[in-house]
């Protein structure tokens, strides 16, 4: 009888310990999952904030171009086609940027292509403007050119900061075992802001020699 009682108590004790161990393991898994999720959210917010900084500078770039073209019109009367092409490229880039999310792969590709096209047209514009001394010395033209130069530099720095944030997020998202949480919670891969056009690998020249 006494042995039966001890056996029963021991059995109950073993079951209780098992439940405690299971509970501890489950709690640890929950805490890890919460930590992994919060870490991904934090990194996602960082790269989205970095993209917002790019967006601010791109908008500034787009806002300056109409003033640039308007100033050039009276000097570059024989370059009407080029001026219209600059405005068209500017409008396409502005439309591609609006409401864009950096985890939208298709949208990001469209935006990068539009910005590359705009950069190419600006390069052609300033190359042609070299032949117009009066335009080069125009006060408004010099001011807009200086503002564009500053903006282009800011875009370059912002793009680097954004790409660094995206790389950190994507690495975390793809790393085992955090990739499990990323998959379950639908964390999309962020898209790098890359330059595919070799001409665009240098900051657009917007000043005169």
N, C-alpha and C positions, 0 to 999 in steps of 0.2 A: 504493500500500500504506500509506504513512504517513498519507495523508488518510483512508483507511478506518479506521485505528486511532483517529485523533483524533475522527472522526465517532462511532465506537462509544463512546468515553469520554464525549464530550459528551452522547450519548444517555442513557447510564447516569447521568450526573451530573444531568441534567434530571429523570429519573425519581425519583432519590433526593431531590432538592429538593422535588419534588411530594409525595412520601410524608411528608417532614418537615412541610411546610405543612399537609397533611391531618391529620397527627397532632397538631400544635399546635392547629388549629381544633377537632378532636374533644376534646382535653383541656380546652380553654377551655369548650366546651359542657358537658362533664361537670362541671367545677368550678362553672359557673353553675347547673346543675340542682341540684347538691348544696346550693349556697348558698341557692337559692330554696326548696328543700324544707325545709332547716333553719330558714329564716326563717319559713315558714308554721307549722312545728311550734312554734317559740318563741311566736308570736303566738296560736296556738291554746291553748297552755298558759296564757298570760296571761289570756285571757278565761275559761277554765275555772276558773282559780284565783279570778278575780273573782266568778264565779258561786258558787263554794263559799263565799265570804264572805257572799253574799246568803242562801244556804241556811242558814248558821249562824244568822243573824238571824231568818229566817222560822221556823226550828225554835224559837227562843227565844220568838217571838211566839205560836206554837201552844201551847207549854208553859205560858205564863202564863194563857191564857184559861180553862182549867178552874178555876184558883184564883180568877179574877175572878168567874166565874159562881157558884161555890160560896159565895163571900163574899156575893154579892148575893141569893142564894136566900131567906134569912131576912128580908130587907128588902123585896124585890120579889115578894111572894107572888102578886100579881095580874098579874104579867108573865111567867107560866110559859111562854107561847107564844114570847115574845121570847127568853127564856133558852135554851129548847130550840133555837130557830133559830140562835142564836149558836154553840152547841156543834155543831150539824149542819154549819154553814158552816165551822167550825174543822176538823172531821173531813174534810170534802171537800178543803179546802186542804192538809191534812197528807198525805192520800193522793195528791193530784196532784203533790206535791213529791218524794215518795220515789223514788229511783233515776232522777231526771230528768237528761237531758243537754241542755245549751243548744243543741245542733245538732239536737235533735228538735223540729221545727216544731210538729207536732200536740200533743206533750206540753207545750211551752212555752205554746201558746195555752190549753190546758186549765188549766195552773197559773195563768196570769195572770187567767183568768176566775174561778177559784176564789178567788184572793186578793182580787180586786175585790169578790166577793160577801161575803167575810169582812169586808173593810173597811167595806162598806155596813152590815152587821149590827152591827158594833162602833159605828158612828156612831149607829145607832138606839138601841142599848143605852145609850150614854152620854147621849143626849138624854132618854131616859126616866128615867135615874138622877138627873137634875137635880131631879126632883120628890120625891126622898127624902133629906131633910136628914141623917137618922141614917146613911144609907149613905154620903153624901158625907164625913161626918166620921169614918167608921170607919177605924181605923189601918191595918188590913190592906188595905182598899180603896184608901186613899191611897198605900200602898207599891206595890201592884200597878199602879196607874195611873201612878205615876212610872216604874216599870220599863218599862211599855208605851210611854210617851212616849219614853224613851231608845231603846228598840228600834226604834220607828217612824222616828226620826231616823237611826239607823244603817242601816236598810233603804234609806232615801232616798239616803244617801251611797253605799252599796254599789251601788245600782242605777245611779247615775250613773257610777261607776268601771267597772262591768261594761259598760254601753252604750258607753263610750268605747273599751274594749278590743275589743268586738265590731265597732265601726265601723272601727277600724284594721285588724283581721283581714280583714273583708269587702272593704275597699278594696284591700288587698294581693292578696287572692284573685281579685278581678275585674280587676286591672290587667294589661295586656299587657306582657311575655310571661309573667309569673308564673302567669296563669290556665291556661296549658298544663300546668304542673306540678300545679296544683290539680286540674285535671280528670283527669289521668292517675293521680294518687294519691288521688283521691276525698276531697278536703277539702270537707266540707259547709259550706254557708252557716250562720253562727251567727245566732241569733234575738235581736233586741233585746227587753229587758224593758220593754215600753211600757205606758202607762196609757191605756186606751180610754174608761173611764168618767170623765166630767168631775168627778163628785163625789170621785173618787179622786186627782185631781191635787193636792189638798192633803193634807198629812200628816194621818192620822186623829187627830181630837181625842180624847184619852183622859184629859183632866184636867177638873176642875170649876172654874167661875168663882167 
